[in-house]
Amino acid sequence: MLSLIDSSKHVVLIAHEHPDVDSLGSACAFYSHLLRSKTKVTLFCATPSIDQKLSFLPWFDEVTDKFPSDADLAISFDCGSYSRLGIEYEGELINFDHHISNEYYGTYNCIDTNALSTTQVLYEWFVAKTIKINGKMANALYAGLLDDTRCFSAPSCTNAVFDMAHSLIQAGANHALCVEALFHSHSLASFRLKAEMLKRMKIVHDGRVALLEVDQALFASSGAFLRDCKAVVDEVLSLKTVQMALLVVELKRGGVKVSLRSDGVINAAELLHCYGGGGHRIRAGARIMDVDVEEIVKTILIDIQKELV
């Protein structure tokens, strides 16, 4: 992979559509690395308007939704499937990811399903290649790790995770900045949405499953966005009896966006695989088109019930 990168004239770094901090943080870290070479590099995301909550990441203002025509190498980050790139690209491609559902669509695939974030995969790759991690790289990598481990609260955090965090802080990562941006910065619209989501929430299957449903009318009345729903579904999983939290969001152009959170007993990625979804054991998602919302909710709840022990 190193020789391919070194021989390329224009490298495009791809964060997935509607990026989270793990995807964009990984791309920003690699961007900072490549700036030290003579290689031409572009930060790309197909989503025209990226969540301003991620503006604390280095090089955020360099992200473009215009894919350069002269690119001869693309590197994707946290994209479990080819469709997540948001662009048709047939050239050489390096695929960095940690999702168990990854489609291995790259020319080279650097996948570690035991890693808790793609930034962890990338950090370990940098270390293995003896690539120096500067302050901006450290901040971007640390942010992705912090978000995907829910501020190190994930049960699967290992010694390697904390060793990585310690190393990145020594290299210049700003813990306070990342925590403030990711966990202590909220809009009024997101609070309005959260209040209504919790009011409408249903607890089913003997209190073991929480169901949250959001339609377009709720987005319009609250002023919130799809991204504001994710923190709510994560929080709901902390209810004492809840083993799985299911979020079903009505999409503007039809169909639904399904997000599933698990306490780890049930594999969320496997459960959503038959719906064309992916992710990993505790967090997974799927975009399901041309369906009746009521019917798809009923079907998924039945599938969850079959898995409950």
C-alpha positions in Angstrom: 0.0 0.0 0.0 2.8 2.4 0.8 4.4 2.1 -2.6 1.0 2.6 -4.2 0.4 5.8 -2.2 3.9 7.0 -2.9 3.6 6.5 -6.7 0.2 8.2 -7.0 -0.1 11.7 -8.3 -3.5 12.6 -6.8 -4.9 10.8 -3.8 -8.6 11.3 -2.8 -9.5 10.6 0.9 -13.1 9.5 1.2 -15.3 9.9 4.3 -18.7 8.2 4.0 -21.9 10.1 3.3 -23.3 12.0 6.4 -19.9 11.3 8.1 -19.4 10.6 11.8 -16.3 11.7 13.5 -14.6 8.2 13.1 -14.9 8.4 9.3 -14.0 12.1 8.9 -11.4 12.0 11.7 -9.6 9.1 9.9 -9.7 11.0 6.6 -8.4 14.2 8.3 -5.6 12.3 10.0 -4.4 10.8 6.7 -4.8 14.2 5.0 -2.4 15.7 7.6 0.0 12.8 7.0 0.0 13.2 3.2 0.5 17.0 3.4 4.1 16.2 4.5 4.8 14.6 1.1 4.7 16.1 -2.4 1.5 14.1 -3.2 -1.5 16.0 -4.3 -4.4 15.2 -1.9 -8.1 16.0 -1.7 -10.5 15.4 1.2 -13.8 14.3 -0.2 -17.3 13.6 1.2 -20.4 13.3 -1.0 -22.6 15.1 1.6 -22.7 18.8 0.6 -23.4 20.0 4.1 -21.5 18.3 6.9 -22.5 18.5 10.6 -20.8 21.6 12.0 -20.4 19.7 15.2 -17.4 18.1 13.5 -15.8 21.5 12.7 -13.3 21.0 15.5 -11.5 18.4 13.4 -8.3 19.6 11.7 -8.8 20.4 8.0 -12.6 20.4 8.3 -12.8 23.4 6.0 -10.8 21.5 3.3 -13.5 18.9 2.7 -15.2 19.1 -0.7 -18.1 17.3 -2.3 -16.5 17.6 -5.8 -14.6 14.5 -6.7 -11.5 15.3 -8.8 -11.4 13.9 -12.3 -7.6 13.3 -12.2 -7.6 11.1 -9.1 -5.5 8.0 -9.5 -6.0 6.6 -6.0 -8.8 6.7 -3.5 -8.6 5.8 0.2 -11.9 5.2 2.0 -12.4 5.3 5.8 -15.1 3.6 7.8 -17.1 2.7 4.6 -18.5 -0.8 5.2 -19.9 -1.0 1.7 -19.0 0.5 -1.7 -22.3 2.4 -1.8 -21.2 4.4 1.3 -18.5 6.1 -0.8 -21.3 8.2 -2.4 -19.4 8.2 -5.7 -18.8 5.8 -8.6 -15.0 5.2 -8.7 -13.3 2.4 -10.7 -9.6 3.1 -10.0 -7.2 1.8 -7.4 -8.8 2.0 -3.9 -7.5 1.3 -0.3 -10.2 0.4 2.2 -9.6 1.2 5.9 -12.4 -0.1 8.2 -13.4 -2.0 11.3 -17.0 -3.2 10.5 -17.5 -6.9 10.4 -19.9 -6.4 7.5 -17.3 -4.8 5.2 -17.6 -5.9 1.6 -13.8 -5.9 0.9 -14.4 -3.8 -2.2 -10.9 -2.3 -2.3 -7.8 -3.1 -4.3 -6.2 -3.3 -0.8 -8.3 -3.9 2.3 -7.0 -2.9 5.8 -9.8 -4.3 8.0 -9.7 -5.1 11.7 -13.0 -6.2 13.0 -11.6 -6.4 16.6 -10.9 -2.6 16.5 -13.4 -0.3 18.2 -13.0 2.4 15.6 -11.5 3.0 12.1 -9.2 5.5 13.7 -7.8 2.6 15.8 -7.1 0.6 12.6 -5.4 3.6 11.1 -3.4 4.4 14.2 -2.1 0.8 14.4 -1.2 1.0 10.6 0.7 4.3 11.2 2.6 2.7 14.1 3.4 -0.5 12.1 4.8 1.7 9.3 6.7 3.8 11.7 4.9 6.9 10.5 5.2 9.8 12.9 1.9 11.0 14.3 1.8 14.8 14.6 -0.6 16.9 16.8 -3.3 17.3 14.2 -3.2 13.6 13.3 -3.4 12.7 17.0 -6.4 15.0 17.6 -8.3 13.5 14.7 -7.5 9.9 15.6 -8.4 10.5 19.3 -11.7 12.0 18.4 -12.8 9.0 16.4 -11.8 6.6 19.2 -13.5 8.7 21.8 -16.8 8.8 19.8 -16.9 5.1 18.8 -16.2 4.0 22.4 -18.7 6.4 23.8 -16.0 8.2 25.8 -14.4 4.9 26.7 -17.6 3.5 28.3 -17.9 0.6 25.8 -17.5 -2.7 27.6 -15.1 -4.0 24.9 -12.5 -1.3 25.7 -9.1 -3.1 26.1 -5.7 -2.2 27.3 -4.8 -1.5 23.7 -7.5 1.2 23.5 -6.2 3.0 26.6 -2.6 2.6 25.4 -3.6 4.2 22.1 -5.4 7.1 23.9 -2.4 7.7 26.1 0.0 7.7 23.2 -2.2 10.1 21.2 -2.5 12.6 24.1 1.3 12.5 24.4 1.4 13.3 20.6 -0.8 16.3 21.1 -4.5 15.2 21.2 -6.7 17.6 23.1 -9.0 15.5 25.3 -11.0 18.5 26.6 -11.6 19.9 23.1 -12.9 16.5 21.8 -15.1 15.8 24.8 -16.6 19.3 24.6 -17.3 19.1 20.9 -18.7 15.5 20.9 -20.6 15.3 24.2 -21.2 18.7 25.7 -22.3 20.7 22.6 -26.0 20.5 21.7 -28.5 22.6 19.8 -31.9 23.7 21.1 -33.5 21.8 18.2 -31.8 18.5 19.3 -33.3 18.9 22.8 -36.7 19.5 21.3 -36.3 16.3 19.2 -35.1 14.3 22.2 -38.0 15.3 24.4 -40.5 14.2 21.7 -38.7 11.0 20.9 -38.7 10.0 24.5 -42.3 10.9 24.9 -43.2 8.7 21.9 -40.8 5.8 22.9 -42.3 2.3 23.3 -40.8 -0.4 25.5 -41.7 -3.8 24.2 -40.7 -7.5 24.6 -40.9 -7.5 28.4 -39.0 -4.3 28.7 -36.0 -5.6 26.8 -36.4 -3.6 23.6 -36.9 0.1 23.2 -38.5 1.4 20.0 -38.0 5.0 18.8 -39.8 6.2 15.6 -39.2 9.6 13.9 -41.1 11.0 11.0 -40.5 14.0 8.8 -43.2 16.0 10.6 -41.1 15.7 13.8 -38.0 16.9 12.1 -40.0 19.9 10.7 -41.5 20.8 14.1 -38.3 20.5 16.1 -35.9 21.9 13.5 -33.5 19.0 14.2 -31.8 16.6 11.8 -31.2 12.9 11.3 -27.8 13.1 13.1 -29.6 14.4 16.2 -31.4 11.1 16.7 -28.2 9.0 17.2 -27.4 10.3 20.7 -30.9 9.5 21.9 -30.9 5.9 20.8 -27.5 5.4 22.4 -28.8 6.9 25.7 -31.9 4.7 25.6 -29.8 1.6 25.7 -28.7 2.6 29.2 -32.1 1.8 30.6 -31.7 -1.0 33.1 -33.8 -3.7 31.3 -33.2 -2.7 27.7 -30.9 -5.0 25.7 -31.6 -3.5 22.3 -32.7 0.0 21.1 -34.3 0.3 17.6 -34.6 3.6 15.8 -36.7 3.9 12.7 -36.5 7.2 10.8 -38.8 8.1 7.9 -36.7 9.4 5.0 -37.6 12.4 2.8 -37.5 10.5 -0.4 -39.2 7.4 0.9 -38.1 4.4 2.8 -36.6 4.3 6.3 -33.2 4.6 8.0 -32.9 1.9 10.7 -30.4 2.1 13.5 -29.9 -0.7 16.0 -28.0 -0.6 19.3 -27.2 -3.7 21.3 -25.7 -4.4 24.7 -23.6 -7.0 23.0 -25.7 -10.1 23.8 -27.3 -10.0 20.3 -25.2 -9.2 17.2 -26.8 -6.0 15.7 -24.9 -6.3 12.4 -26.0 -9.9 11.8 -29.6 -9.0 12.6 -29.7 -6.2 10.0 -27.7 -8.1 7.4 -30.8 -9.5 5.8 -32.0 -5.9 5.3 -28.9 -4.9 3.4 -27.5 -3.3 6.5 -24.1 -3.6 8.3 -22.0 -2.4 11.2 -20.7 -4.3 14.1 -21.9 -6.2 17.1 -23.2 -3.4 19.2 -24.1 -0.8 16.5 -25.5 -1.3 13.1 -27.7 0.4 10.5 -29.6 -0.1 7.3 -31.4 2.0 4.7 -34.5 0.2 3.5 -36.4 1.6 0.5 -39.9 1.0 -0.8 -41.4 -0.3 2.4 -44.4 0.3 4.6 -43.0 1.7 7.8 -45.5 0.0 10.1 -44.8 -3.4 8.4 -41.0 -3.1 8.5 -41.1 -2.1 12.2 -43.2 -5.2 13.0 -40.9 -7.5 11.0 -37.7 -6.2 12.7 -39.3 -6.5 16.1 -40.2 -10.1 15.4 -36.6 -10.8 14.3 -35.3 -9.3 17.5 -37.7 -11.3 19.6 -36.4 -14.5 18.0 -32.9 -13.6 19.1 -33.7 -12.7 22.7 -32.7 -15.5 25.1 
